[in-house]
Amino acid sequence: MIEAVRLPSFALSLAVLSLAVLVALAPGPARGATFTVHDKRADRELSETTELYVDGQRVAAFALDAAHDQISLPVTVAPLPGQSLSKRHSYVLCGLVTVRSGNGAPEVHEVNGTGVLLDPAGHSFEALAADDFTLFYLADPTNTGAATHAPWRSGLCHAAVS
């Protein structure tokens, strides 16, 4: 039988303190980000179906029409694996929007917008359209630096086939 070695009380205290410091400095579990996405039907807009992807994963889907002219959705996203310190999340908006053209006829546009949410936790983003319903993006009206949008289209979105 091996006899236990007694450590002097100073050495034992130092060992316990070192362990406490290591635990405090160890990275904790990565936390997700929760934010809100709000969409409102524009005056020319007849209907809209949109899916929101964050970091390549579908996190929300919504539809607007005459009976449902706006929606607010809470969204929670997890950090990317291996990037617990990253607060940047790519997003894609996909879908279809039907608007009334200048002559009153219905006109269908593909929703396909991409961008990056920069530390989105706690933000309230508006789903917006520009350039005569050809550019789609998210923006926080109270913090213009909270999201960016890119001029390219995403491969996650698939054009409707008739």
Buried (B, 14 or more C-beta within 10 A) or exposed (E): EEEEEEEEEEEEEEEEEEEEEEEEEEEEEBEEBEBBBBBBBBEBBBBBBBBBBBBEEEBBEBBBEEEEEEBEBEBEBBBBEEEEEEBBBBBBBBBBBBBBEEEEEEBEBBBBBBBBBBBBEEBBBBBBBEEEBEBBBBBBEEBEEBBBBEEEBBEBBEEEEE
